[in-house]
Amino acid sequence: MNDIEKNIVSAIEKAKNILIISHVNPDGDCIGSSTALAMFIKEEYNKEAVLYSSGNIPKTYDFLSFVNTYKTYKQINNKNFDLVISVDCAAKDRLSNALNFFDKAEVTINIDHHKTNPGFGKINYLYDGLSSTGEVLHQ
């Protein structure tokens, strides 16, 4: 395990309230990666992570059983999250209204595969040579 991975594990272990956010107009990689990460956190650390999407999840993904677990801004607006994880988002401005949660969090993690990602999290887990964020998480 490298230092970045150790920092991510430590952040998850210390966190009380975790939010996983997707970019605006999420695609399959974003939704699948976000959900897989939430499931991993539940299984490995016995912690609940709230899934949040800035926009509507495309109807294409309605068949997925977990799609209805994503929260809206209205549902979580008054909550504070000490750990916010951005998944598959190449730039901070693509977080849309989730930026509010990201900027307030004590610890932020940015997990992505896009070459253009400037590393906007406190912890950045970036692999631009991979095909998807799902592949990054698999690593």
N, CA, C and O atoms as CSV, one atom per row, in Angstrom:
chain,resi,resn,atom,element,x,y,z
A,1,MET,N,N,0.847,-1.176,0.000
A,1,MET,CA,C,0.000,0.000,0.000
A,1,MET,C,C,0.895,1.242,0.000
A,1,MET,O,O,1.793,1.374,0.831
A,2,ASN,N,N,0.634,2.152,-0.949
A,2,ASN,CA,C,1.445,3.373,-1.010
A,2,ASN,C,C,0.925,4.422,-0.016
A,2,ASN,O,O,-0.099,4.209,0.634
A,3,ASP,N,N,1.623,5.539,0.098
A,3,ASP,CA,C,1.260,6.568,1.085
A,3,ASP,C,C,-0.117,7.172,0.832
A,3,ASP,O,O,-0.859,7.443,1.776
A,4,ILE,N,N,-0.459,7.384,-0.431
A,4,ILE,CA,C,-1.777,7.942,-0.740
A,4,ILE,C,C,-2.871,6.977,-0.292
A,4,ILE,O,O,-3.858,7.395,0.313
A,5,GLU,N,N,-2.702,5.708,-0.583
A,5,GLU,CA,C,-3.679,4.705,-0.173
A,5,GLU,C,C,-3.788,4.640,1.351
A,5,GLU,O,O,-4.888,4.496,1.885
A,6,LYS,N,N,-2.672,4.745,2.047
A,6,LYS,CA,C,-2.693,4.764,3.520
A,6,LYS,C,C,-3.449,5.989,4.031
A,6,LYS,O,O,-4.194,5.895,5.007
A,7,ASN,N,N,-3.265,7.127,3.386
A,7,ASN,CA,C,-3.980,8.347,3.780
A,7,ASN,C,C,-5.485,8.211,3.554
A,7,ASN,O,O,-6.281,8.693,4.360
A,8,ILE,N,N,-5.871,7.560,2.467
A,8,ILE,CA,C,-7.287,7.335,2.190
A,8,ILE,C,C,-7.891,6.419,3.256
A,8,ILE,O,O,-8.963,6.703,3.791
A,9,VAL,N,N,-7.206,5.334,3.558
A,9,VAL,CA,C,-7.690,4.404,4.585
A,9,VAL,C,C,-7.833,5.123,5.919
A,9,VAL,O,O,-8.841,4.961,6.607
A,10,SER,N,N,-6.844,5.905,6.284
A,10,SER,CA,C,-6.877,6.650,7.542
A,10,SER,C,C,-8.055,7.627,7.573
A,10,SER,O,O,-8.748,7.739,8.585
A,11,ALA,N,N,-8.275,8.321,6.476
A,11,ALA,CA,C,-9.379,9.283,6.399
A,11,ALA,C,C,-10.727,8.582,6.566
A,11,ALA,O,O,-11.607,9.085,7.264
A,12,ILE,N,N,-10.887,7.441,5.935
A,12,ILE,CA,C,-12.134,6.683,6.060
A,12,ILE,C,C,-12.310,6.177,7.487
A,12,ILE,O,O,-13.404,6.261,8.045
A,13,GLU,N,N,-11.255,5.661,8.071
A,13,GLU,CA,C,-11.333,5.147,9.441
A,13,GLU,C,C,-11.698,6.238,10.444
A,13,GLU,O,O,-12.433,5.973,11.395
A,14,LYS,N,N,-11.204,7.448,10.252
A,14,LYS,CA,C,-11.457,8.555,11.173
A,14,LYS,C,C,-12.801,9.239,10.944
A,14,LYS,O,O,-13.342,9.864,11.857
A,15,ALA,N,N,-13.333,9.127,9.757
A,15,ALA,CA,C,-14.541,9.877,9.385
A,15,ALA,C,C,-15.780,9.410,10.145
A,15,ALA,O,O,-15.975,8.224,10.409
A,16,LYS,N,N,-16.596,10.386,10.478
A,16,LYS,CA,C,-17.886,10.105,11.106
A,16,LYS,C,C,-19.013,10.199,10.078
A,16,LYS,O,O,-19.955,9.407,10.109
A,17,ASN,N,N,-18.915,11.168,9.168
A,17,ASN,CA,C,-19.937,11.391,8.149
A,17,ASN,C,C,-19.272,11.492,6.783
A,17,ASN,O,O,-18.517,12.427,6.517
A,18,ILE,N,N,-19.558,10.529,5.928
A,18,ILE,CA,C,-18.907,10.434,4.621
A,18,ILE,C,C,-19.916,10.711,3.511
A,18,ILE,O,O,-21.026,10.179,3.507
A,19,LEU,N,N,-19.505,11.547,2.581
A,19,LEU,CA,C,-20.316,11.851,1.405
A,19,LEU,C,C,-19.496,11.523,0.163
A,19,LEU,O,O,-18.343,11.936,0.041
A,20,ILE,N,N,-20.099,10.779,-0.754
A,20,ILE,CA,C,-19.473,10.472,-2.041
A,20,ILE,C,C,-20.251,11.232,-3.104
A,20,ILE,O,O,-21.462,11.063,-3.244
A,21,ILE,N,N,-19.538,12.074,-3.853
A,21,ILE,CA,C,-20.208,12.931,-4.833
A,21,ILE,C,C,-19.764,12.616,-6.253
A,21,ILE,O,O,-18.626,12.222,-6.507
A,22,SER,N,N,-20.702,12.805,-7.163
A,22,SER,CA,C,-20.422,12.589,-8.578
A,22,SER,C,C,-20.414,13.931,-9.297
A,22,SER,O,O,-20.845,14.951,-8.760
A,23,HIS,N,N,-19.921,13.899,-10.505
A,23,HIS,CA,C,-19.947,15.108,-11.325
A,23,HIS,C,C,-21.351,15.335,-11.876
A,23,HIS,O,O,-22.187,14.431,-11.872
A,24,VAL,N,N,-21.593,16.541,-12.346
A,24,VAL,CA,C,-22.873,16.873,-12.958
A,24,VAL,C,C,-23.069,15.975,-14.183
A,24,VAL,O,O,-22.104,15.643,-14.871
A,25,ASN,N,N,-24.297,15.588,-14.451
A,25,ASN,CA,C,-24.630,14.669,-15.549
A,25,ASN,C,C,-23.796,13.383,-15.468
A,25,ASN,O,O,-23.010,13.093,-16.370
A,26,PRO,N,N,-23.966,12.626,-14.399
A,26,PRO,CA,C,-23.126,11.440,-14.194
A,26,PRO,C,C,-23.331,10.383,-15.272
A,26,PRO,O,O,-24.433,10.184,-15.782
A,27,ASP,N,N,-22.242,9.721,-15.596
A,27,ASP,CA,C,-22.274,8.632,-16.565
A,27,ASP,C,C,-22.133,7.297,-15.825
A,27,ASP,O,O,-22.093,7.268,-14.595
A,28,GLY,N,N,-22.060,6.219,-16.562
A,28,GLY,CA,C,-21.978,4.888,-15.968
A,28,GLY,C,C,-20.744,4.685,-15.109
A,28,GLY,O,O,-20.823,4.053,-14.056
A,29,ASP,N,N,-19.605,5.211,-15.542
A,29,ASP,CA,C,-18.373,5.078,-14.760
A,29,ASP,C,C,-18.526,5.794,-13.422
A,29,ASP,O,O,-18.157,5.260,-12.376
A,30,CYS,N,N,-19.058,6.978,-13.464
A,30,CYS,CA,C,-19.234,7.775,-12.252
A,30,CYS,C,C,-20.203,7.096,-11.274
A,30,CYS,O,O,-19.910,6.977,-10.084
A,31,ILE,N,N,-21.332,6.662,-11.774
A,31,ILE,CA,C,-22.344,6.028,-10.926
A,31,ILE,C,C,-21.842,4.692,-10.387
A,31,ILE,O,O,-21.962,4.409,-9.195
A,32,GLY,N,N,-21.287,3.885,-11.266
A,32,GLY,CA,C,-20.779,2.580,-10.841
A,32,GLY,C,C,-19.634,2.693,-9.852
A,32,GLY,O,O,-19.581,1.953,-8.869
A,33,SER,N,N,-18.716,3.617,-10.109
A,33,SER,CA,C,-17.566,3.799,-9.221
A,33,SER,C,C,-17.991,4.345,-7.859
A,33,SER,O,O,-17.503,3.895,-6.823
A,34,SER,N,N,-18.889,5.303,-7.869
A,34,SER,CA,C,-19.372,5.886,-6.614
A,34,SER,C,C,-20.060,4.831,-5.754
A,34,SER,O,O,-19.814,4.724,-4.553
A,35,THR,N,N,-20.919,4.063,-6.392
A,35,THR,CA,C,-21.662,3.040,-5.668
A,35,THR,C,C,-20.741,1.933,-5.166
A,35,THR,O,O,-20.889,1.465,-4.037
A,36,ALA,N,N,-19.799,1.517,-5.994
A,36,ALA,CA,C,-18.849,0.492,-5.571
A,36,ALA,C,C,-18.034,0.967,-4.374
A,36,ALA,O,O,-17.776,0.196,-3.450
A,37,LEU,N,N,-17.631,2.226,-4.387
A,37,LEU,CA,C,-16.873,2.777,-3.264
A,37,LEU,C,C,-17.717,2.790,-1.994
A,37,LEU,O,O,-17.224,2.433,-0.924
A,38,ALA,N,N,-18.971,3.193,-2.096
A,38,ALA,CA,C,-19.868,3.189,-0.929
A,38,ALA,C,C,-20.038,1.775,-0.378
A,38,ALA,O,O,-20.035,1.572,0.836
A,39,MET,N,N,-20.186,0.806,-1.269
A,39,MET,CA,C,-20.333,-0.590,-0.846
A,39,MET,C,C,-19.053,-1.091,-0.179
A,39,MET,O,O,-19.114,-1.807,0.820
A,40,PHE,N,N,-17.909,-0.722,-0.721
A,40,PHE,CA,C,-16.621,-1.111,-0.143
A,40,PHE,C,C,-16.476,-0.531,1.270
A,40,PHE,O,O,-16.068,-1.232,2.196
A,41,ILE,N,N,-16.810,0.737,1.425
A,41,ILE,CA,C,-16.709,1.390,2.740
A,41,ILE,C,C,-17.617,0.686,3.743
A,41,ILE,O,O,-17.233,0.496,4.896
A,42,LYS,N,N,-18.801,0.301,3.322
A,42,LYS,CA,C,-19.736,-0.413,4.196
A,42,LYS,C,C,-19.175,-1.775,4.589
A,42,LYS,O,O,-19.201,-2.149,5.761
A,43,GLU,N,N,-18.672,-2.509,3.613
A,43,GLU,CA,C,-18.187,-3.870,3.867
A,43,GLU,C,C,-16.875,-3.896,4.655
A,43,GLU,O,O,-16.712,-4.712,5.562
A,44,GLU,N,N,-15.956,-3.019,4.316
A,44,GLU,CA,C,-14.630,-3.044,4.941
A,44,GLU,C,C,-14.538,-2.265,6.252
A,44,GLU,O,O,-13.750,-2.618,7.130
A,45,TYR,N,N,-15.338,-1.210,6.388
A,45,TYR,CA,C,-15.216,-0.318,7.552
A,45,TYR,C,C,-16.504,-0.204,8.357
A,45,TYR,O,O,-16.545,0.490,9.372
A,46,ASN,N,N,-17.552,-0.884,7.909
A,46,ASN,CA,C,-18.853,-0.853,8.564
A,46,ASN,C,C,-19.356,0.581,8.774
A,46,ASN,O,O,-19.883,0.922,9.833
A,47,LYS,N,N,-19.181,1.408,7.741
A,47,LYS,CA,C,-19.622,2.799,7.776
A,47,LYS,C,C,-20.529,3.066,6.587
A,47,LYS,O,O,-20.344,2.522,5.499
A,48,GLU,N,N,-21.506,3.911,6.825
A,48,GLU,CA,C,-22.410,4.319,5.757
A,48,GLU,C,C,-21.825,5.545,5.060
A,48,GLU,O,O,-21.383,6.492,5.711
A,49,ALA,N,N,-21.828,5.513,3.765
A,49,ALA,CA,C,-21.436,6.675,2.972
A,49,ALA,C,C,-22.659,7.111,2.182
A,49,ALA,O,O,-23.306,6.292,1.529
A,50,VAL,N,N,-22.974,8.393,2.239
A,50,VAL,CA,C,-24.107,8.936,1.509
A,50,VAL,C,C,-23.684,9.163,0.060
A,50,VAL,O,O,-22.636,9.751,-0.204
A,51,LEU,N,N,-24.498,8.700,-0.862
A,51,LEU,CA,C,-24.258,8.912,-2.290
A,51,LEU,C,C,-25.047,10.134,-2.747
A,51,LEU,O,O,-26.233,10.272,-2.444
A,52,TYR,N,N,-24.376,11.016,-3.477
A,52,TYR,CA,C,-25.015,12.256,-3.916
A,52,TYR,C,C,-24.665,12.551,-5.370
A,52,TYR,O,O,-23.517,12.415,-5.791
A,53,SER,N,N,-25.670,12.955,-6.118
A,53,SER,CA,C,-25.464,13.377,-7.496
A,53,SER,C,C,-26.007,14.791,-7.665
A,53,SER,O,O,-27.131,15.084,-7.256
A,54,SER,N,N,-25.212,15.657,-8.264
A,54,SER,CA,C,-25.627,17.051,-8.479
A,54,SER,C,C,-26.816,17.171,-9.419
A,54,SER,O,O,-27.603,18.112,-9.319
A,55,GLY,N,N,-26.940,16.237,-10.311
A,55,GLY,CA,C,-28.036,16.279,-11.275
A,55,GLY,C,C,-28.791,14.979,-11.258
A,55,GLY,O,O,-28.483,14.070,-10.487
A,56,ASN,N,N,-29.768,14.901,-12.103
A,56,ASN,CA,C,-30.545,13.665,-12.206
A,56,ASN,C,C,-29.692,12.561,-12.800
A,56,ASN,O,O,-28.893,12.787,-13.709
A,57,ILE,N,N,-29.875,11.385,-12.280
A,57,ILE,CA,C,-29.205,10.222,-12.855
A,57,ILE,C,C,-29.997,9.831,-14.098
A,57,ILE,O,O,-31.218,9.684,-14.034
A,58,PRO,N,N,-29.315,9.662,-15.222
A,58,PRO,CA,C,-30.023,9.341,-16.470
A,58,PRO,C,C,-30.913,8.104,-16.342
A,58,PRO,O,O,-30.557,7.137,-15.669
A,59,LYS,N,N,-32.057,8.149,-16.990
A,59,LYS,CA,C,-33.030,7.049,-16.956
A,59,LYS,C,C,-32.426,5.726,-17.414
A,59,LYS,O,O,-32.923,4.657,-17.060
A,60,THR,N,N,-31.362,5.799,-18.194
A,60,THR,CA,C,-30.677,4.598,-18.675
A,60,THR,C,C,-30.294,3.679,-17.527
A,60,THR,O,O,-30.214,2.463,-17.701
A,61,TYR,N,N,-30.056,4.254,-16.354
A,61,TYR,CA,C,-29.575,3.483,-15.206
A,61,TYR,C,C,-30.680,3.131,-14.218
A,61,TYR,O,O,-30.387,2.639,-13.129
A,62,ASP,N,N,-31.934,3.367,-14.567
A,62,ASP,CA,C,-33.054,3.082,-13.666
A,62,ASP,C,C,-33.131,1.609,-13.262
A,62,ASP,O,O,-33.661,1.290,-12.198
A,63,PHE,N,N,-32.618,0.727,-14.084
A,63,PHE,CA,C,-32.701,-0.704,-13.780
A,63,PHE,C,C,-31.782,-1.116,-12.635
A,63,PHE,O,O,-31.938,-2.204,-12.080
A,64,LEU,N,N,-30.826,-0.261,-12.275
A,64,LEU,CA,C,-29.898,-0.578,-11.194
A,64,LEU,C,C,-30.576,-0.377,-9.844
A,64,LEU,O,O,-31.175,0.669,-9.593
A,65,SER,N,N,-30.482,-1.366,-8.990
A,65,SER,CA,C,-31.224,-1.341,-7.721
A,65,SER,C,C,-30.789,-0.216,-6.783
A,65,SER,O,O,-31.592,0.237,-5.968
A,66,PHE,N,N,-29.569,0.237,-6.871
A,66,PHE,CA,C,-29.055,1.236,-5.936
A,66,PHE,C,C,-29.319,2.679,-6.355
A,66,PHE,O,O,-29.062,3.595,-5.574
A,67,VAL,N,N,-29.818,2.901,-7.546
A,67,VAL,CA,C,-30.010,4.256,-8.060
A,67,VAL,C,C,-30.914,5.075,-7.135
A,67,VAL,O,O,-30.728,6.284,-6.998
A,68,ASN,N,N,-31.867,4.438,-6.517
A,68,ASN,CA,C,-32.795,5.158,-5.636
A,68,ASN,C,C,-32.164,5.536,-4.291
A,68,ASN,O,O,-32.818,6.199,-3.486
A,69,THR,N,N,-30.938,5.142,-4.028
A,69,THR,CA,C,-30.280,5.508,-2.764
A,69,THR,C,C,-29.558,6.850,-2.850
A,69,THR,O,O,-29.162,7.404,-1.824
A,70,TYR,N,N,-29.382,7.381,-4.067
A,70,TYR,CA,C,-28.717,8.679,-4.222
A,70,TYR,C,C,-29.582,9.780,-3.620
A,70,TYR,O,O,-30.795,9.818,-3.831
A,71,LYS,N,N,-28.957,10.656,-2.884
A,71,LYS,CA,C,-29.665,11.747,-2.224
A,71,LYS,C,C,-29.635,13.002,-3.085
A,71,LYS,O,O,-28.764,13.179,-3.936
A,72,THR,N,N,-30.613,13.865,-2.836
A,72,THR,CA,C,-30.683,15.150,-3.516
A,72,THR,C,C,-30.110,16.233,-2.603
A,72,THR,O,O,-29.893,16.010,-1.412
A,73,TYR,N,N,-29.875,17.389,-3.174
A,73,TYR,CA,C,-29.356,18.525,-2.399
A,73,TYR,C,C,-30.306,18.864,-1.249
A,73,TYR,O,O,-29.867,19.129,-0.129
A,74,LYS,N,N,-31.570,18.854,-1.526
A,74,LYS,CA,C,-32.576,19.185,-0.513
A,74,LYS,C,C,-32.525,18.202,0.665
A,74,LYS,O,O,-32.731,18.596,1.813
A,75,GLN,N,N,-32.252,16.942,0.380
A,75,GLN,CA,C,-32.224,15.911,1.421
A,75,GLN,C,C,-31.012,16.026,2.353
A,75,GLN,O,O,-31.082,15.606,3.508
A,76,ILE,N,N,-29.925,16.581,1.871
A,76,ILE,CA,C,-28.708,16.619,2.700
A,76,ILE,C,C,-28.182,18.031,2.952
A,76,ILE,O,O,-27.117,18.191,3.547
A,77,ASN,N,N,-28.901,19.042,2.514
A,77,ASN,CA,C,-28.432,20.423,2.601
A,77,ASN,C,C,-28.016,20.847,4.002
A,77,ASN,O,O,-27.067,21.618,4.142
A,78,ASN,N,N,-28.682,20.380,5.026
A,78,ASN,CA,C,-28.383,20.794,6.392
A,78,ASN,C,C,-27.403,19.875,7.109
A,78,ASN,O,O,-27.175,20.038,8.308
A,79,LYS,N,N,-26.832,18.934,6.416
A,79,LYS,CA,C,-25.900,17.987,7.038
A,79,LYS,C,C,-24.456,18.433,6.816
A,79,LYS,O,O,-24.132,19.096,5.830
A,80,ASN,N,N,-23.611,18.054,7.753
A,80,ASN,CA,C,-22.172,18.301,7.628
A,80,ASN,C,C,-21.453,16.976,7.427
A,80,ASN,O,O,-21.776,15.973,8.063
A,81,PHE,N,N,-20.494,16.990,6.552
A,81,PHE,CA,C,-19.708,15.794,6.261
A,81,PHE,C,C,-18.243,16.111,6.521
A,81,PHE,O,O,-17.709,17.084,5.990
A,82,ASP,N,N,-17.591,15.284,7.343
A,82,ASP,CA,C,-16.181,15.534,7.620
A,82,ASP,C,C,-15.278,14.953,6.536
A,82,ASP,O,O,-14.124,15.362,6.409
A,83,LEU,N,N,-15.791,14.004,5.754
A,83,LEU,CA,C,-15.052,13.442,4.627
A,83,LEU,C,C,-15.951,13.476,3.395
A,83,LEU,O,O,-17.052,12.926,3.397
A,84,VAL,N,N,-15.461,14.132,2.341
A,84,VAL,CA,C,-16.177,14.162,1.067
A,84,VAL,C,C,-15.242,13.604,-0.003
A,84,VAL,O,O,-14.100,14.040,-0.144
A,85,ILE,N,N,-15.755,12.636,-0.748
A,85,ILE,CA,C,-14.969,11.973,-1.789
A,85,ILE,C,C,-15.591,12.273,-3.148
A,85,ILE,O,O,-16.751,11.948,-3.402
A,86,SER,N,N,-14.810,12.890,-4.005
A,86,SER,CA,C,-15.214,13.159,-5.379
A,86,SER,C,C,-14.756,11.987,-6.245
A,86,SER,O,O,-13.595,11.580,-6.191
A,87,VAL,N,N,-15.674,11.453,-7.041
A,87,VAL,CA,C,-15.370,10.283,-7.865
A,87,VAL,C,C,-15.594,10.611,-9.338
A,87,VAL,O,O,-16.662,11.088,-9.722
A,88,ASP,N,N,-14.579,10.350,-10.154
A,88,ASP,CA,C,-14.671,10.490,-11.617
A,88,ASP,C,C,-14.963,11.928,-12.051
A,88,ASP,O,O,-15.693,12.148,-13.018
A,89,CYS,N,N,-14.408,12.887,-11.356
A,89,CYS,CA,C,-14.653,14.289,-11.688
A,89,CYS,C,C,-13.325,14.966,-12.052
A,89,CYS,O,O,-12.431,15.076,-11.213
A,90,ALA,N,N,-13.204,15.411,-13.283
A,90,ALA,CA,C,-11.942,15.945,-13.793
A,90,ALA,C,C,-11.613,17.348,-13.310
A,90,ALA,O,O,-10.451,17.754,-13.333
A,91,ALA,N,N,-12.625,18.097,-12.872
A,91,ALA,CA,C,-12.396,19.484,-12.439
A,91,ALA,C,C,-13.388,19.853,-11.347
A,91,ALA,O,O,-14.529,19.390,-11.347
A,92,LYS,N,N,-12.954,20.669,-10.442
A,92,LYS,CA,C,-13.761,21.056,-9.290
A,92,LYS,C,C,-15.082,21.704,-9.704
A,92,LYS,O,O,-16.104,21.505,-9.046
A,93,ASP,N,N,-15.066,22.473,-10.785
A,93,ASP,CA,C,-16.305,23.146,-11.198
A,93,ASP,C,C,-17.363,22.161,-11.716
A,93,ASP,O,O,-18.534,22.522,-11.832
A,94,ARG,N,N,-16.966,20.937,-12.024
A,94,ARG,CA,C,-17.921,19.914,-12.470
A,94,ARG,C,C,-18.692,19.292,-11.303
A,94,ARG,O,O,-19.554,18.437,-11.504
A,95,LEU,N,N,-18.372,19.729,-10.084
A,95,LEU,CA,C,-19.097,19.230,-8.916
A,95,LEU,C,C,-20.433,19.937,-8.737
A,95,LEU,O,O,-21.281,19.480,-7.970
A,96,SER,N,N,-20.623,21.045,-9.438
A,96,SER,CA,C,-21.870,21.812,-9.393
A,96,SER,C,C,-22.211,22.170,-7.948
A,96,SER,O,O,-21.354,22.674,-7.223
A,97,ASN,N,N,-23.458,21.917,-7.515
A,97,ASN,CA,C,-23.837,22.317,-6.161
A,97,ASN,C,C,-23.237,21.434,-5.069
A,97,ASN,O,O,-23.379,21.751,-3.888
A,98,ALA,N,N,-22.583,20.356,-5.424
A,98,ALA,CA,C,-21.875,19.528,-4.443
A,98,ALA,C,C,-20.593,20.213,-3.967
A,98,ALA,O,O,-20.011,19.822,-2.955
A,99,LEU,N,N,-20.166,21.225,-4.695
A,99,LEU,CA,C,-18.971,21.980,-4.327
A,99,LEU,C,C,-19.104,22.558,-2.918
A,99,LEU,O,O,-18.116,22.654,-2.190
A,100,ASN,N,N,-20.304,22.938,-2.538
A,100,ASN,CA,C,-20.574,23.452,-1.204
A,100,ASN,C,C,-20.140,22.449,-0.127
A,100,ASN,O,O,-19.484,22.832,0.841
A,101,PHE,N,N,-20.496,21.188,-0.285
A,101,PHE,CA,C,-20.118,20.139,0.670
A,101,PHE,C,C,-18.621,19.877,0.623
A,101,PHE,O,O,-17.977,19.692,1.656
A,102,PHE,N,N,-18.079,19.864,-0.583
A,102,PHE,CA,C,-16.656,19.585,-0.782
A,102,PHE,C,C,-15.802,20.645,-0.073
A,102,PHE,O,O,-14.854,20.314,0.638
A,103,ASP,N,N,-16.143,21.895,-0.272
A,103,ASP,CA,C,-15.354,22.980,0.310
A,103,ASP,C,C,-15.451,23.059,1.828
A,103,ASP,O,O,-14.527,23.548,2.478
A,104,LYS,N,N,-16.544,22.591,2.397
A,104,LYS,CA,C,-16.737,22.638,3.850
A,104,LYS,C,C,-16.076,21.471,4.586
A,104,LYS,O,O,-15.828,21.561,5.789
A,105,ALA,N,N,-15.796,20.399,3.889
A,105,ALA,CA,C,-15.299,19.175,4.533
A,105,ALA,C,C,-13.888,19.345,5.092
A,105,ALA,O,O,-13.045,20.039,4.523
A,106,GLU,N,N,-13.670,18.696,6.206
A,106,GLU,CA,C,-12.346,18.685,6.827
A,106,GLU,C,C,-11.331,17.981,5.926
A,106,GLU,O,O,-10.201,18.441,5.765
A,107,VAL,N,N,-11.756,16.859,5.342
A,107,VAL,CA,C,-10.889,16.083,4.448
A,107,VAL,C,C,-11.634,15.843,3.139
A,107,VAL,O,O,-12.812,15.483,3.139
A,108,THR,N,N,-10.940,16.044,2.038
A,108,THR,CA,C,-11.502,15.768,0.717
A,108,THR,C,C,-10.585,14.819,-0.039
A,108,THR,O,O,-9.361,14.938,0.004
A,109,ILE,N,N,-11.206,13.883,-0.725
A,109,ILE,CA,C,-10.468,12.919,-1.540
A,109,ILE,C,C,-10.982,13.040,-2.966
A,109,ILE,O,O,-12.187,13.113,-3.205
A,110,ASN,N,N,-10.056,13.058,-3.898
A,110,ASN,CA,C,-10.350,13.182,-5.318
A,110,ASN,C,C,-9.837,11.909,-5.992
A,110,ASN,O,O,-8.629,11.678,-6.051
A,111,ILE,N,N,-10.759,11.080,-6.502
A,111,ILE,CA,C,-10.391,9.825,-7.164
A,111,ILE,C,C,-10.803,9.936,-8.627
A,111,ILE,O,O,-11.980,10.128,-8.932
A,112,ASP,N,N,-9.827,9.813,-9.537
A,112,ASP,CA,C,-10.155,10.078,-10.935
A,112,ASP,C,C,-9.130,9.455,-11.887
A,112,ASP,O,O,-8.048,9.030,-11.482
A,113,HIS,N,N,-9.516,9.418,-13.173
A,113,HIS,CA,C,-8.644,8.887,-14.230
A,113,HIS,C,C,-8.382,9.895,-15.354
A,113,HIS,O,O,-7.649,9.576,-16.290
A,114,HIS,N,N,-8.947,11.081,-15.293
A,114,HIS,CA,C,-8.797,12.066,-16.378
A,114,HIS,C,C,-7.426,12.757,-16.334
A,114,HIS,O,O,-6.954,13.157,-15.269
A,115,LYS,N,N,-6.804,12.888,-17.500
A,115,LYS,CA,C,-5.489,13.545,-17.613
A,115,LYS,C,C,-5.524,14.997,-17.160
A,115,LYS,O,O,-4.527,15.518,-16.660
A,116,THR,N,N,-6.652,15.642,-17.331
A,116,THR,CA,C,-6.759,17.074,-17.055
A,116,THR,C,C,-6.997,17.399,-15.583
A,116,THR,O,O,-7.013,18.572,-15.210
A,117,ASN,N,N,-7.181,16.395,-14.751
A,117,ASN,CA,C,-7.482,16.631,-13.337
A,117,ASN,C,C,-6.288,17.300,-12.657
A,117,ASN,O,O,-5.190,16.742,-12.653
A,118,PRO,N,N,-6.489,18.497,-12.078
A,118,PRO,CA,C,-5.388,19.232,-11.458
A,118,PRO,C,C,-5.056,18.782,-10.036
A,118,PRO,O,O,-4.091,19.268,-9.446
A,119,GLY,N,N,-5.838,17.866,-9.485
A,119,GLY,CA,C,-5.590,17.419,-8.120
A,119,GLY,C,C,-6.172,18.386,-7.105
A,119,GLY,O,O,-5.431,18.984,-6.326
A,120,PHE,N,N,-7.496,18.548,-7.104
A,120,PHE,CA,C,-8.142,19.561,-6.282
A,120,PHE,C,C,-8.543,19.077,-4.889
A,120,PHE,O,O,-9.115,19.850,-4.121
A,121,GLY,N,N,-8.263,17.838,-4.548
A,121,GLY,CA,C,-8.586,17.339,-3.209
A,121,GLY,C,C,-7.404,17.496,-2.263
A,121,GLY,O,O,-6.280,17.752,-2.694
A,122,LYS,N,N,-7.667,17.342,-0.976
A,122,LYS,CA,C,-6.561,17.308,-0.013
A,122,LYS,C,C,-5.756,16.032,-0.228
A,122,LYS,O,O,-4.536,16.011,-0.064
A,123,ILE,N,N,-6.472,14.962,-0.601
A,123,ILE,CA,C,-5.835,13.699,-0.980
A,123,ILE,C,C,-6.271,13.425,-2.416
A,123,ILE,O,O,-7.464,13.442,-2.718
A,124,ASN,N,N,-5.321,13.176,-3.288
A,124,ASN,CA,C,-5.618,12.944,-4.703
A,124,ASN,C,C,-5.122,11.567,-5.120
A,124,ASN,O,O,-3.939,11.251,-4.994
A,125,TYR,N,N,-6.043,10.762,-5.616
A,125,TYR,CA,C,-5.721,9.420,-6.103
A,125,TYR,C,C,-6.033,9.416,-7.590
A,125,TYR,O,O,-7.139,9.075,-8.009
A,126,LEU,N,N,-5.041,9.802,-8.376
A,126,LEU,CA,C,-5.233,10.056,-9.797
A,126,LEU,C,C,-4.365,9.118,-10.635
A,126,LEU,O,O,-3.161,8.997,-10.408
A,127,TYR,N,N,-4.991,8.463,-11.597
A,127,TYR,CA,C,-4.279,7.592,-12.521
A,127,TYR,C,C,-4.772,7.880,-13.925
A,127,TYR,O,O,-5.771,7.311,-14.366
A,128,ASP,N,N,-4.076,8.762,-14.627
A,128,ASP,CA,C,-4.551,9.183,-15.939
A,128,ASP,C,C,-4.288,8.187,-17.056
A,128,ASP,O,O,-4.727,8.417,-18.183
A,129,GLY,N,N,-3.608,7.117,-16.797
A,129,GLY,CA,C,-3.362,6.125,-17.838
A,129,GLY,C,C,-4.423,5.041,-17.887
A,129,GLY,O,O,-4.348,4.141,-18.723
A,130,LEU,N,N,-5.406,5.112,-17.007
A,130,LEU,CA,C,-6.417,4.068,-16.937
A,130,LEU,C,C,-7.691,4.489,-17.667
A,130,LEU,O,O,-7.941,5.678,-17.865
A,131,SER,N,N,-8.480,3.518,-18.057
A,131,SER,CA,C,-9.673,3.757,-18.886
A,131,SER,C,C,-10.838,4.383,-18.139
A,131,SER,O,O,-11.686,5.037,-18.745
A,132,SER,N,N,-10.884,4.189,-16.834
A,132,SER,CA,C,-12.056,4.622,-16.077
A,132,SER,C,C,-11.714,4.750,-14.590
A,132,SER,O,O,-10.689,4.251,-14.126
A,133,THR,N,N,-12.582,5.421,-13.872
A,133,THR,CA,C,-12.402,5.496,-12.425
A,133,THR,C,C,-12.685,4.143,-11.791
A,133,THR,O,O,-12.120,3.812,-10.748
A,134,GLY,N,N,-13.551,3.367,-12.412
A,134,GLY,CA,C,-13.778,2.003,-11.943
A,134,GLY,C,C,-12.483,1.212,-11.933
A,134,GLY,O,O,-12.219,0.449,-11.004
A,135,GLU,N,N,-11.678,1.395,-12.966
A,135,GLU,CA,C,-10.386,0.715,-13.037
A,135,GLU,C,C,-9.427,1.251,-11.981
A,135,GLU,O,O,-8.649,0.488,-11.408
A,136,VAL,N,N,-9.475,2.557,-11.718
A,136,VAL,CA,C,-8.648,3.151,-10.652
A,136,VAL,C,C,-8.990,2.492,-9.322
A,136,VAL,O,O,-8.096,2.082,-8.581
A,137,LEU,N,N,-10.278,2.391,-9.019
A,137,LEU,CA,C,-10.697,1.782,-7.755
A,137,LEU,C,C,-10.317,0.306,-7.686
A,137,LEU,O,O,-9.971,-0.205,-6.621
A,138,HIS,N,N,-10.381,-0.357,-8.800
A,138,HIS,CA,C,-9.998,-1.776,-8.825
A,138,HIS,C,C,-8.519,-1.943,-8.478
A,138,HIS,O,O,-8.135,-2.919,-7.834
A,139,GLN,N,N,-7.704,-1.003,-8.901
A,139,GLN,CA,C,-6.268,-1.046,-8.605
A,139,GLN,C,C,-6.059,-1.010,-7.096
A,139,GLN,O,O,-4.921,-1.038,-6.629
